[in-house]
Amino acid sequence: MKPAILVTRAVFPEILQLLAQHFEVESNQDDVIFSPQELAAKLQGKQGVFTTASARFNSDLLRQLPELKMIAQMAVGYDNIDVAACSAHAVMASNTPDVLNETTADFGWALLMATARRITESEHWLRAGHWHKWSYNGFLGADIHGSTLGVIGMGRIGQAIARRSMGFNMRVIYHNRSRLNAEQEAYANNASYVSKEDLLRSADHVVLVLPYSTASHHTIGAAELAAMKPTATLVNLARGGIVDDAALIAALRAKTIAAAGLDVFENEPKFHPDFLGLNNVVLTPHIASASEATRRAMAGCAAANLIAALSGQRPPNLLNQDVWKSKG
Ligand code: 8YV
């Protein structure tokens, strides 16, 4: 008999077809977001789950699921999965690294440029019928070329963002849990490792690409915003919760910094309503990885991890190697 799996959210039909070759699949093409109770009920008797970041996997849930062996997540970030709890329950977990690096880096630049050069703000103004004459000081923004880019979280996506800055003749500074090696720094446009304080003080544009954890909660709060240049832009591509959104709203209102570009929010898809009243913020609905090719690649990667795990092979992107070792 084929192992049984749940697909927690709607996904590309060809991925469901692929999964159906290997598993008894319960899918959710209506795209209902399950409550923790519904998720526990749906996962009874399932050996695997194909999920996105919208479902939370913690010990409360896992202790109700003795048959579950594998959680395959279609995302690189996995702060919704308690990996230690998975190991404690002998459940494997995987994510989808690398396949989204370049697409997410492209989007980081789109958001940075739209923010610094006030693209969405000026478009809204034009659409509202306000454009009657050109003016010397209409929508003045900050230059990208020749400026200093500060990247907080210099992993694979951060490096891809930094590399793109070569074409804009920028200086790159970064802060990370650990310093990159010389080859990685050279790849990332000769990025210089600095303290968070130095980065905030010196960067013209700050891009956040670090993973969310209790340690990175509110990496950017009121004090950090106050340390930034009044002309600076802040871009968050990582996760809500890395920025204190209430402090950011206060800073954008007071013009402590010039502008922010946000693809992620605390408590998304709900977000602080005061963002809507601000002109100096560009808001997008968590779409940094959303190119056609990349979302298909992410789904394919998650499916490959699930198929490997439930056929006795090591999943290529296994997050908790300890579970694998204890099997062998
Ligand atoms: C996902 C993301 O699309 O990969 C990540 O960590 O943030 C996005 O690429 C999103 O999390 C849905 O799972």
Boltz pocket constraint, residues with backbone or C-beta under 6 A from the ligand:
constraints:
  - pocket:
      binder: B
      contacts: [[A, 51], [A, 52], [A, 53], [A, 54], [A, 74], [A, 75], [A, 76], [A, 77], [A, 78], [A, 96], [A, 100], [A, 237], [A, 238], [A, 286], [A, 288], [A, 289]]
      max_distance: 6.0
